[in-house]
Each structure stands twice: as structure tokens, then as C-alpha cells.
Amino acid sequence: MIDIRDYKYSVSAAGRVNLIGEHVDYCGGRVMPCALSLRNTVYVRPNGEDVLRIRWTDLEGEAVLRLDRLPAYKDLKHAKYHAGCAALWREAGHRLVGCDMLMDCTVPFGSGLSSSAAIEVSTLAALALVAGERIDPVEIALLARRAEEEYAGVHCGIMDQYAAANGRAGHAMLLDCKTLACEYIPVALGDCVLVIANCNKPHSLVESKYNERRGEVEEALAILKKKEPISCLAELPPKKLRGYGSLLPPILFRRALHVCTECERVDLAARAMRKGDMETFGVLLNASHASLRDYYEVTGTELDSLAHAAQAHPACLGSRMTGAGFGGCTVSLVKKGEEEAFKAYVQERYQRETGYTPTFYPAELSDGIVVQTL
């Protein structure tokens, strides 16, 4: 029987919900994520050996990773994340100490709420703690993103890992993914609340077309750079992009159009949030989902059904998919006091249309990395 009192520290990092700004982080755009109270917690203690010994609260057995063989563990189903974090931590010049880790994750896997980022960030923070080093949330986010790419095979941007490490309770992060400049915006929703719903369709970013989409926007950028002095798609206003409609193949134009218009929506959403204009914020959520559906094509039957059901309820000001898509979650802006009626309506309609039963999660906004001595 596992007893957390056998460990020395508790180190956790947050899952995240992205309010708006989807599939633009790897295009140099601005995004608006929030860290959630759904978290991955690492209970950790140094073990005096040259191994990482990893256990899970919801999985049988353990993984034992030798510190001198970390790159050899890329094919492990679960422990590859920890191997990647440890290898990159040492490669960055930090002291790597053998330790025992117990993983306890409340971020639903495959939900689009970034369980992998929470695991990576909390693992790196735990490694820093047992080595007696300062926890630098920005450096940890950057190393975690590399672990996702090099060990999990997902060519992601920085948003998920940054939010998992640097979240602030009660705030959204207006994060410039090109420069890492971050402004914290109080999430003041007035008489509204956020409701997160999981479509419960299994998905995998590696097996999905996530990496294909990134390749498409990189191809579009390469073509546009011959005409415009830009370093990323986020620098190109939608009006100027539309002038190059004949330059790009239709599919690349649609992908780029989503990126450029979504970046514009993020700026408008930040302005609306600062003013407390939830009507405008809701309209922007709906427009974001439509763009992800029609131009970027990352929603699918289940996410569309879930978002459309939410949008049809009179208490909902706006709803969109959040995360990479191909399954996962929606985030909806709902009138306070109407949450239960909203959930019941969405569940009944979504079940009738898809055969799946959605799961609803609390949208309590939290801090990023949290450390406790046990």
C-alpha cells in the first residue's frame, strides 16, 4: 500500500484550459490559457541511487530508469516523459539526483487539458527540488516542451508547458509565444462562469493530424515569406493574408487564415475580458470554434456536436473546443445559476447525437507549480 508520508516533498503542476488562441502558439501568436486545479502531483524523495524509480497511483508496477541510459527509454509508454525530462535537465547543465517518484494525476488523459504538460513540468520541478536547485518556471516550461517534442513525438508550441508552470490563481495568461512576454489578466466573468466538458472520444496527438497541421502552416509561412518580411504567421494581419489568396494552395490558405484571424480574436478577447464585456467574449469563442472547424479542420463530429449543443442553450454566451482537437474538451461561458440546466441540456443532446456521455469539470483557476514539504 502506497503511503505518501514515505516521501519528502509534494510538487505539483497544473493542467490548463485555453480560453482562446488555438493552434497559434507554434505560429508565434498570443494565447490566453488559464491553469486549472486539475493537477499532476509528484511525491518525491532522493534515493541515493543512480536511478529514477517511478510509480503511479492508478497504474500497477513501477519503472526503473538508469540515469546513464535515459535516451534508451523513449519507447516506454508512460515513463518516457520522465526520462525525457531527466535527460534534458542534465543536458541543460543541472545536477541530476536519483530519486523515487509517485505520480498522482487528476488531469484527465486525452482530454485536451494538457495532462502531459502537467506531468513534464511537475517532474522537472521535482528534479530541481531534490537537487537543491532553484525552480525557474520559465526554464522548466522550455525544457518540458522539448521533452514533449523529443521524447513523446509531439511538435507542440510552448503554451501548455508555460501555463502548467507559470499559472496564477484567478488569472488568464496573455502569453506571446514568440517572445514569452506574459501579462496576467484577472478573469472577471461578471454574472457568468466557465464550464468545461469532455466529449470522451479517445484521441492521441501523435496519432492524430496535429503534426500534419504544423507542417501545413510552416509550408504556408515559407511561401508567404517570399512576399512579406515576417518571421511567423502571427505577424500577418488577416486583411493582408487575404491579398495572397491566389499565392497559396487552397488548403494552406485555409490553415493560414485560421491562424491570422485567431490571433486577431485573441487581442479582441483580451480587450473584452479587461472591460468585462462577456457578450463580446462569447461571440469570439463561437467564432474561434467555427474557424477551427472550417479552416483548420481539427474539431470532428464529437467536438462539433458538444460545442453546438452548448451554443444552442439560452444561458450560453459562447462555446468552443479547447486544446489540440481531434477529441478532448470544450469550454463554455454560461450564465451563473444556470450551470446545472445547461449541463443537463448539453448531455442529453450530445448523447442523442453521438452515443457518448460527456464529463463536466470544475473550471477553478489555480497556480502553476506548487511545492510542499511533507
WOTA-V676991 format. One record per backbone hydrogen bond with DSSP energy under -1.0 kcal/mol. CO is the residue of the C=O (numbers start at 0). NH is the residue of the N-H. If there is no record, write none. Layout:
# WOTA-V676991
((CO & NH) (CO & NH))
This chain:
# WOTA-V676991
((2 & 5) (3 & 6) (7 & 373) (8 & 43) (9 & 371) (10 & 41) (11 & 369) (12 & 39) (14 & 35) (16 & 33) (19 & 31) (23 & 26) (23 & 28) (24 & 27) (26 & 233) (28 & 176) (30 & 174) (31 & 18) (32 & 172) (33 & 16) (34 & 365) (37 & 14) (38 & 105) (39 & 12) (40 & 103) (41 & 10) (42 & 101) (43 & 7) (43 & 8) (44 & 99) (49 & 66) (51 & 64) (52 & 100) (53 & 62) (54 & 102) (62 & 53) (64 & 51) (65 & 68) (68 & 71) (69 & 72) (72 & 75) (77 & 80) (78 & 82) (79 & 83) (80 & 84) (81 & 85) (82 & 86) (83 & 87) (84 & 88) (85 & 89) (86 & 90) (87 & 91) (88 & 93) (89 & 92) (97 & 46) (98 & 52) (99 & 44) (100 & 54) (101 & 42) (102 & 56) (103 & 40) (107 & 110) (112 & 15) (113 & 117) (114 & 118) (115 & 119) (116 & 120) (117 & 121) (118 & 122) (119 & 123) (120 & 124) (121 & 125) (122 & 126) (123 & 127) (124 & 128) (125 & 129) (126 & 130) (127 & 132) (128 & 131) (135 & 139) (136 & 140) (137 & 141) (138 & 142) (139 & 143) (140 & 144) (141 & 145) (142 & 146) (143 & 147) (144 & 148) (145 & 149) (146 & 150) (146 & 151) (147 & 153) (153 & 155) (157 & 161) (158 & 162) (159 & 163) (160 & 164) (161 & 165) (162 & 166) (163 & 13) (164 & 368) (166 & 367) (167 & 170) (169 & 186) (171 & 184) (172 & 174) (173 & 182) (174 & 30) (175 & 179) (180 & 175) (182 & 173) (184 & 171) (185 & 187) (188 & 191) (190 & 335) (192 & 333) (194 & 331) (195 & 360) (196 & 329) (197 & 358) (203 & 207) (208 & 212) (209 & 213) (210 & 214) (211 & 215) (212 & 216) (213 & 217) (214 & 218) (215 & 219) (216 & 220) (217 & 221) (218 & 222) (219 & 223) (220 & 224) (222 & 225) (223 & 226) (223 & 227) (227 & 229) (231 & 234) (232 & 235) (236 & 240) (237 & 241) (240 & 243) (241 & 244) (243 & 246) (243 & 247) (248 & 252) (249 & 253) (250 & 254) (251 & 255) (252 & 256) (253 & 257) (254 & 258) (255 & 259) (256 & 260) (257 & 261) (258 & 262) (259 & 263) (260 & 264) (261 & 265) (262 & 266) (263 & 267) (264 & 268) (265 & 269) (266 & 270) (267 & 271) (268 & 272) (269 & 273) (270 & 274) (271 & 276) (275 & 277) (276 & 280) (277 & 281) (278 & 282) (279 & 283) (280 & 284) (281 & 285) (282 & 286) (283 & 287) (284 & 288) (285 & 289) (286 & 290) (287 & 291) (288 & 292) (289 & 293) (290 & 294) (290 & 295) (291 & 297) (297 & 325) (299 & 303) (300 & 304) (301 & 305) (302 & 306) (303 & 307) (304 & 308) (305 & 309) (306 & 310) (307 & 311) (309 & 312) (312 & 315) (314 & 334) (317 & 332) (319 & 330) (327 & 198) (328 & 321) (329 & 196) (330 & 319) (331 & 194) (332 & 316) (333 & 192) (334 & 337) (337 & 341) (338 & 342) (339 & 343) (340 & 344) (341 & 345) (342 & 346) (343 & 347) (344 & 348) (345 & 349) (346 & 350) (347 & 351) (348 & 352) (349 & 353) (350 & 354) (358 & 197) (360 & 195) (363 & 36) (369 & 11) (371 & 9))
